[in-house]
Amino acid sequence: MQCSCLNKLFKRFLKHLVVDDCLLIYKPSLAKDTTKIKVTGKDQKLSLYPFSSVLKIENWSGPRYYFRFTDFKSVLTKKVPANTPIDFLGYVVVSYPIEDVDKKDGTKAKRMNLTLKDLQ
């Protein structure tokens, strides 16, 4: 995957540009690669910003945070408390347009509603 950063941040991330190193990247931006020449042949690119951080991993042993797989029935019957992060296996059947929303603290945010289908 191609990765880019602002020129003024390049020195900060330069030490991590080592072939075959395993990196854990916090708070990157992932977007469609709209450049005409695709260096890697991939459709997406990663961007690093001032709030991004990179950590070299010596002994990778899986995801940093464990997954909390939850079945669809538990979600539909509201056995899972509201605003609880969960993971599930399924398909995105429909994605609706991104909407502007007002958060409780008065700030603006974006929201996208999805229609999901259980994989099981």
N, CA and C atoms as an extended XYZ file, in Angstrom:
360
Properties=species:S:1:pos:R:3:atomname:S:1:resname:S:1:resid:I:1 pbc="F F F"
N         0.840       -1.170        0.000 N   MET     1
C         0.000        0.000        0.000 CA  MET     1
C         0.885        1.232        0.000 C   MET     1
N         0.464        2.225       -0.727 N   GLN     2
C         1.202        3.475       -0.784 CA  GLN     2
C         0.869        4.317        0.433 C   GLN     2
N         1.881        5.001        0.951 N   CYS     3
C         1.696        5.862        2.113 CA  CYS     3
C         2.322        7.216        1.819 C   CYS     3
N         1.656        8.268        2.277 N   SER     4
C         2.199        9.607        2.070 CA  SER     4
C         2.067       10.418        3.353 C   SER     4
N         2.847       11.496        3.422 N   CYS     5
C         2.735       12.423        4.545 CA  CYS     5
C         3.149       13.799        4.062 C   CYS     5
N         2.834       14.796        4.843 N   LEU     6
C         3.234       16.153        4.510 CA  LEU     6
C         4.752       16.265        4.544 C   LEU     6
N         5.301       17.100        3.689 N   ASN     7
C         6.747       17.266        3.607 CA  ASN     7
C         7.351       17.633        4.958 C   ASN     7
N         6.677       18.498        5.720 N   LYS     8
C         7.218       18.920        7.019 CA  LYS     8
C         7.217       17.782        8.049 C   LYS     8
N         6.476       16.685        7.796 N   LEU     9
C         6.442       15.543        8.713 CA  LEU     9
C         7.358       14.406        8.262 C   LEU     9
N         7.944       14.538        7.094 N   PHE    10
C         8.711       13.437        6.512 CA  PHE    10
C         9.845       12.969        7.424 C   PHE    10
N        10.605       13.888        8.008 N   LYS    11
C        11.727       13.500        8.880 CA  LYS    11
C        11.241       12.685       10.076 C   LYS    11
N        10.050       13.003       10.564 N   ARG    12
C         9.484       12.288       11.715 CA  ARG    12
C         9.207       10.817       11.397 C   ARG    12
N         8.750       10.525       10.185 N   PHE    13
C         8.385        9.167        9.813 CA  PHE    13
C         9.480        8.440        9.023 C   PHE    13
N        10.531        9.140        8.620 N   LEU    14
C        11.589        8.565        7.789 CA  LEU    14
C        12.228        7.324        8.398 C   LEU    14
N        12.468        7.320        9.692 N   LYS    15
C        13.146        6.197       10.343 CA  LYS    15
C        12.347        4.895       10.245 C   LYS    15
N        11.052        4.995        9.946 N   HIS    16
C        10.204        3.809        9.861 CA  HIS    16
C        10.160        3.206        8.455 C   HIS    16
N        10.808        3.847        7.488 N   LEU    17
C        10.767        3.369        6.112 CA  LEU    17
C        11.840        2.304        5.889 C   LEU    17
N        11.600        1.116        6.429 N   VAL    18
C        12.541        0.006        6.333 CA  VAL    18
C        11.808       -1.193        5.727 C   VAL    18
N        12.376       -1.759        4.687 N   VAL    19
C        11.763       -2.904        4.014 CA  VAL    19
C        11.592       -4.068        4.984 C   VAL    19
N        10.421       -4.700        4.955 N   ASP    20
C        10.075       -5.884        5.742 CA  ASP    20
C         9.892       -5.627        7.238 C   ASP    20
N         9.870       -4.379        7.666 N   ASP    21
C         9.547       -4.098        9.069 CA  ASP    21
C         8.033       -4.181        9.257 C   ASP    21
N         7.627       -4.603       10.429 N   CYS    22
C         6.213       -4.666       10.790 CA  CYS    22
C         5.905       -3.432       11.630 C   CYS    22
N         4.928       -2.651       11.201 N   LEU    23
C         4.618       -1.401       11.870 CA  LEU    23
C         3.178       -1.389       12.365 C   LEU    23
N         2.976       -0.804       13.524 N   LEU    24
C         1.645       -0.549       14.045 CA  LEU    24
C         1.423        0.952       13.896 C   LEU    24
N         0.420        1.325       13.090 N   ILE    25
C         0.188        2.731       12.772 CA  ILE    25
C        -1.097        3.183       13.452 C   ILE    25
N        -0.983        4.210       14.286 N   TYR    26
C        -2.116        4.769       15.001 CA  TYR    26
C        -2.639        5.992       14.259 C   TYR    26
N        -3.929        6.096       14.131 N   LYS    27
C        -4.621        7.250       13.570 CA  LYS    27
C        -4.119        7.679       12.188 C   LYS    27
N        -4.015        6.739       11.251 N   PRO    28
C        -3.713        7.154        9.880 CA  PRO    28
C        -5.022        7.551        9.195 C   PRO    28
N        -4.921        8.019        7.995 N   SER    29
C        -6.097        8.282        7.170 CA  SER    29
C        -6.019        7.310        5.994 C   SER    29
N        -7.105        6.633        5.711 N   LEU    30
C        -7.170        5.684        4.613 CA  LEU    30
C        -8.165        6.218        3.599 C   LEU    30
N        -7.738        6.357        2.357 N   ALA    31
C        -8.616        6.930        1.338 CA  ALA    31
C        -8.340        6.283       -0.011 C   ALA    31
N        -9.245        6.511       -0.928 N   LYS    32
C        -9.080        6.005       -2.288 CA  LYS    32
C        -7.887        6.703       -2.923 C   LYS    32
N        -7.050        5.928       -3.604 N   ASP    33
C        -5.893        6.479       -4.298 CA  ASP    33
C        -6.362        7.020       -5.644 C   ASP    33
N        -6.425        8.335       -5.758 N   THR    34
C        -6.915        8.963       -6.984 CA  THR    34
C        -5.793        9.425       -7.910 C   THR    34
N        -4.556        9.078       -7.585 N   THR    35
C        -3.449        9.474       -8.447 CA  THR    35
C        -3.510        8.709       -9.764 C   THR    35
N        -3.022        9.342      -10.820 N   LYS    36
C        -3.074        8.704      -12.145 CA  LYS    36
C        -2.114        7.532      -12.242 C   LYS    36
N        -0.950        7.649      -11.612 N   ILE    37
C         0.042        6.573      -11.657 CA  ILE    37
C        -0.014        5.829      -10.328 C   ILE    37
N        -0.387        4.559      -10.378 N   LYS    38
C        -0.491        3.731       -9.173 CA  LYS    38
C         0.856        3.039       -8.944 C   LYS    38
N         1.564        3.471       -7.923 N   VAL    39
C         2.885        2.925       -7.620 CA  VAL    39
C         2.785        1.469       -7.166 C   VAL    39
N         1.782        1.159       -6.359 N   THR    40
C         1.658       -0.185       -5.794 CA  THR    40
C         0.594       -1.032       -6.479 C   THR    40
N        -0.238       -0.426       -7.321 N   GLY    41
C        -1.315       -1.167       -7.957 CA  GLY    41
C        -2.530       -1.351       -7.063 C   GLY    41
N        -2.539       -0.739       -5.879 N   LYS    42
C        -3.652       -0.843       -4.943 CA  LYS    42
C        -4.601        0.349       -5.133 C   LYS    42
N        -5.848        0.172       -4.724 N   ASP    43
C        -6.848        1.223       -4.892 CA  ASP    43
C        -6.901        2.209       -3.731 C   ASP    43
N        -6.219        1.900       -2.637 N   GLN    44
C        -6.264        2.785       -1.485 CA  GLN    44
C        -4.869        3.237       -1.098 C   GLN    44
N        -4.813        4.364       -0.415 N   LYS    45
C        -3.528        4.857        0.082 CA  LYS    45
C        -3.675        5.273        1.533 C   LYS    45
N        -2.581        5.254        2.225 N   LEU    46
C        -2.519        5.608        3.635 CA  LEU    46
C        -1.839        6.967        3.736 C   LEU    46
N        -2.349        7.838        4.583 N   SER    47
C        -1.722        9.141        4.807 CA  SER    47
C        -1.435        9.306        6.288 C   SER    47
N        -0.295        9.879        6.589 N   LEU    48
C         0.110       10.139        7.972 CA  LEU    48
C         0.051       11.638        8.224 C   LEU    48
N        -0.464       12.002        9.377 N   TYR    49
C        -0.658       13.398        9.740 CA  TYR    49
C        -0.025       13.669       11.096 C   TYR    49
N        -0.043       14.917       11.586 N   PRO    50
C         0.583       15.214       12.876 CA  PRO    50
C         0.067       14.366       14.036 C   PRO    50
N        -1.188       13.951       13.990 N   PHE    51
C        -1.752       13.142       15.069 CA  PHE    51
C        -1.490       11.645       14.878 C   PHE    51
N        -0.879       11.258       13.760 N   SER    52
C        -0.544        9.849       13.506 CA  SER    52
C         0.730        9.477       14.257 C   SER    52
N         0.838        8.209       14.620 N   SER    53
C         2.083        7.723       15.215 CA  SER    53
C         2.368        6.321       14.691 C   SER    53
N         3.641        5.989       14.651 N   VAL    54
C         4.084        4.714       14.097 CA  VAL    54
C         4.983        4.035       15.119 C   VAL    54
N         4.759        2.742       15.307 N   LEU    55
C         5.538        1.966       16.255 CA  LEU    55
C         6.032        0.697       15.560 C   LEU    55
N         7.343        0.447       15.624 N   LYS    56
C         7.900       -0.774       15.059 CA  LYS    56
C         7.598       -1.930       16.009 C   LYS    56
N         7.136       -3.041       15.455 N   ILE    57
C         6.788       -4.214       16.243 CA  ILE    57
C         7.814       -5.310       15.976 C   ILE    57
N         8.443       -5.792       17.032 N   GLU    58
C         9.451       -6.848       16.889 CA  GLU    58
C         8.820       -8.236       16.829 C   GLU    58
N         7.883       -8.508       17.709 N   ASN    59
C         7.269       -9.836       17.792 CA  ASN    59
C         5.759       -9.720       17.679 C   ASN    59
N         5.274       -9.553       16.475 N   TRP    60
C         3.839       -9.400       16.256 CA  TRP    60
C         3.131      -10.694       16.621 C   TRP    60
N         2.099      -10.586       17.434 N   SER    61
C         1.374      -11.783       17.846 CA  SER    61
C        -0.122      -11.616       17.627 C   SER    61
N        -0.516      -10.792       16.690 N   GLY    62
C        -1.932      -10.607       16.402 CA  GLY    62
C        -2.379       -9.205       16.691 C   GLY    62
N        -3.692       -8.978       16.635 N   PRO    63
C        -4.200       -7.623       16.823 CA  PRO    63
C        -3.869       -7.072       18.201 C   PRO    63
N        -3.655       -5.787       18.256 N   ARG    64
C        -3.335       -5.152       19.532 CA  ARG    64
C        -4.524       -5.222       20.483 C   ARG    64
N        -5.724       -5.026       19.950 N   TYR    65
C        -6.936       -5.090       20.753 CA  TYR    65
C        -7.702       -6.335       20.346 C   TYR    65
N        -8.222       -7.048       21.313 N   TYR    66
C        -8.962       -8.265       21.002 CA  TYR    66
C       -10.296       -7.914       20.370 C   TYR    66
N       -10.853       -8.876       19.648 N   PHE    67
C       -12.143       -8.672       19.013 CA  PHE    67
C       -13.256       -9.126       19.933 C   PHE    67
N       -14.371       -8.440       19.883 N   ARG    68
C       -15.554       -8.805       20.656 CA  ARG    68
C       -16.645       -9.207       19.668 C   ARG    68
N       -16.505      -10.421       19.115 N   PHE    69
C       -17.493      -10.875       18.150 CA  PHE    69
C       -18.826      -11.092       18.834 C   PHE    69
N       -19.865      -10.567       18.226 N   THR    70
C       -21.213      -10.628       18.766 CA  THR    70
C       -22.152      -11.106       17.667 C   THR    70
N       -23.041      -12.023       18.000 N   ASP    71
C       -23.958      -12.507       16.973 CA  ASP    71
C       -25.073      -11.483       16.748 C   ASP    71
N       -25.655      -11.518       15.548 N   PHE    72
C       -26.681      -10.556       15.171 CA  PHE    72
C       -27.896      -10.611       16.110 C   PHE    72
N       -28.268      -11.799       16.560 N   LYS    73
C       -29.452      -11.926       17.422 CA  LYS    73
C       -29.290      -11.105       18.701 C   LYS    73
N       -28.094      -11.104       19.266 N   SER    74
C       -27.849      -10.327       20.486 CA  SER    74
C       -27.990       -8.831       20.236 C   SER    74
N       -27.593       -8.395       19.059 N   VAL    75
C       -27.720       -6.977       18.717 CA  VAL    75
C       -29.190       -6.632       18.488 C   VAL    75
N       -29.886       -7.474       17.707 N   LEU    76
C       -31.288       -7.206       17.375 CA  LEU    76
C       -32.208       -7.273       18.591 C   LEU    76
N       -31.897       -8.146       19.545 N   THR    77
C       -32.726       -8.256       20.748 CA  THR    77
C       -32.257       -7.305       21.846 C   THR    77
N       -31.289       -6.466       21.506 N   LYS    78
C       -30.770       -5.432       22.408 CA  LYS    78
C       -30.170       -6.003       23.685 C   LYS    78
N       -29.543       -7.179       23.581 N   LYS    79
C       -28.815       -7.748       24.718 CA  LYS    79
C       -27.472       -7.046       24.908 C   LYS    79
N       -27.035       -6.372       23.853 N   VAL    80
C       -25.786       -5.620       23.909 CA  VAL    80
C       -26.140       -4.174       24.252 C   VAL    80
N       -25.542       -3.605       25.291 N   PRO    81
C       -25.857       -2.221       25.668 CA  PRO    81
C       -25.560       -1.241       24.523 C   PRO    81
N       -26.348       -0.194       24.435 N   ALA    82
C       -26.150        0.839       23.414 CA  ALA    82
C       -24.761        1.451       23.545 C   ALA    82
N       -24.202        1.862       22.435 N   ASN    83
C       -22.888        2.510       22.354 CA  ASN    83
C       -21.745        1.614       22.811 C   ASN    83
N       -21.936        0.298       22.705 N   THR    84
C       -20.879       -0.653       23.019 CA  THR    84
C       -20.202       -1.067       21.720 C   THR    84
N       -18.881       -0.916       21.617 N   PRO    85
C       -18.218       -1.347       20.381 CA  PRO    85
C       -18.241       -2.877       20.272 C   PRO    85
N       -18.603       -3.369       19.098 N   ILE    86
C       -18.653       -4.815       18.857 CA  ILE    86
C       -18.061       -5.122       17.490 C   ILE    86
N       -17.758       -6.375       17.268 N   ASP    87
C       -17.300       -6.862       15.968 CA  ASP    87
C       -18.243       -7.972       15.545 C   ASP    87
N       -18.486       -8.093       14.259 N   PHE    88
C       -19.331       -9.170       13.759 CA  PHE    88
C       -18.889       -9.518       12.344 C   PHE    88
N       -19.280      -10.696       11.896 N   LEU    89
C       -19.001      -11.123       10.535 CA  LEU    89
C       -20.277      -10.981        9.734 C   LEU    89
N       -20.219      -10.255        8.650 N   GLY    90
C       -21.409      -10.056        7.840 CA  GLY    90
C       -21.083       -9.284        6.579 C   GLY    90
N       -22.128       -8.950        5.851 N   TYR    91
C       -22.011       -8.207        4.603 CA  TYR    91
C       -22.675       -6.845        4.757 C   TYR    91
N       -22.118       -5.856        4.089 N   VAL    92
C       -22.788       -4.574        3.970 CA  VAL    92
C       -23.681       -4.679        2.737 C   VAL    92
N       -24.995       -4.661        2.954 N   VAL    93
C       -25.948       -4.807        1.860 CA  VAL    93
C       -26.196       -3.461        1.196 C   VAL    93
N       -26.365       -2.418        2.020 N   VAL    94
C       -26.603       -1.069        1.506 CA  VAL    94
C       -25.834       -0.088        2.376 C   VAL    94
N       -25.183        0.870        1.746 N   SER    95
C       -24.586        1.975        2.496 CA  SER    95
C       -25.291        3.250        2.052 C   SER    95
N       -25.798        3.992        3.011 N   TYR    96
C       -26.548        5.212        2.731 CA  TYR    96
C       -25.591        6.397        2.707 C   TYR    96
N       -25.977        7.510        2.107 N   PRO    97
C       -25.086        8.679        2.033 CA  PRO    97
C       -24.673        9.167        3.426 C   PRO    97
N       -23.490        9.735        3.479 N   ILE    98
C       -22.984       10.303        4.733 CA  ILE    98
C       -23.809       11.542        5.073 C   ILE    98
N       -24.208       11.632        6.343 N   GLU    99
C       -25.031       12.744        6.817 CA  GLU    99
C       -24.252       13.590        7.814 C   GLU    99
N       -24.549       14.882        7.837 N   ASP   100
C       -24.030       15.759        8.885 CA  ASP   100
C       -24.959       15.638       10.082 C   ASP   100
N       -24.384       15.464       11.272 N   VAL   101
C       -25.190       15.353       12.486 CA  VAL   101
C       -24.618       16.270       13.559 C   VAL   101
N       -25.483       16.657       14.487 N   ASP   102
C       -25.070       17.450       15.640 CA  ASP   102
C       -24.897       16.517       16.830 C   ASP   102
N       -23.732       16.567       17.459 N   LYS   103
C       -23.473       15.743       18.637 CA  LYS   103
C       -24.061       16.414       19.867 C   LYS   103
N       -24.163       15.656       20.952 N   LYS   104
C       -24.741       16.187       22.188 CA  LYS   104
C       -23.982       17.396       22.718 C   LYS   104
N       -22.656       17.430       22.465 N   ASP   105
C       -21.862       18.554       22.971 CA  ASP   105
C       -21.915       19.779       22.051 C   ASP   105
N       -22.743       19.702       20.986 N   GLY   106
C       -22.911       20.835       20.084 CA  GLY   106
C       -21.979       20.849       18.889 C   GLY   106
N       -21.009       19.936       18.846 N   THR   107
C       -20.098       19.886       17.711 CA  THR   107
C       -20.741       19.133       16.554 C   THR   107
N       -20.154       19.287       15.377 N   LYS   108
C       -20.644       18.631       14.168 CA  LYS   108
C       -19.914       17.310       13.978 C   LYS   108
N       -20.583       16.360       13.354 N   ALA   109
C       -19.975       15.064       13.048 CA  ALA   109
C       -20.606       14.528       11.769 C   ALA   109
N       -20.091       13.431       11.305 N   LYS   110
C       -20.627       12.753       10.122 CA  LYS   110
C       -21.107       11.380       10.542 C   LYS   110
N       -22.157       10.890        9.872 N   ARG   111
C       -22.687        9.569       10.177 CA  ARG   111
C       -23.084        8.895        8.876 C   ARG   111
N       -22.789        7.591        8.798 N   MET   112
C       -23.224        6.789        7.663 CA  MET   112
C       -23.990        5.594        8.200 C   MET   112
N       -25.204        5.419        7.755 N   ASN   113
C       -25.999        4.266        8.139 CA  ASN   113
C       -25.752        3.131        7.155 C   ASN   113
N       -25.734        1.922        7.681 N   LEU   114
C       -25.504        0.731        6.871 CA  LEU   114
C       -26.616       -0.271        7.111 C   LEU   114
N       -26.937       -1.047        6.098 N   THR   115
C       -27.811       -2.215        6.263 CA  THR   115
C       -26.905       -3.428        6.178 C   THR   115
N       -26.920       -4.267        7.209 N   LEU   116
C       -26.016       -5.397        7.319 CA  LEU   116
C       -26.763       -6.709        7.169 C   LEU   116
N       -26.056       -7.720        6.692 N   LYS   117
C       -26.613       -9.066        6.578 CA  LYS   117
C       -25.691      -10.016        7.316 C   LYS   117
N       -26.276      -10.870        8.137 N   ASP   118
C       -25.513      -11.841        8.914 CA  ASP   118
C       -24.804      -12.820        7.983 C   ASP   118
N       -23.551      -13.135        8.288 N   LEU   119
C       -22.791      -14.071        7.482 CA  LEU   119
C       -23.139      -15.509        7.826 C   LEU   119
N       -23.606      -15.750        9.037 N   GLN   120
C       -23.888      -17.118        9.486 CA  GLN   120
C       -25.191      -17.638        8.925 C   GLN   120
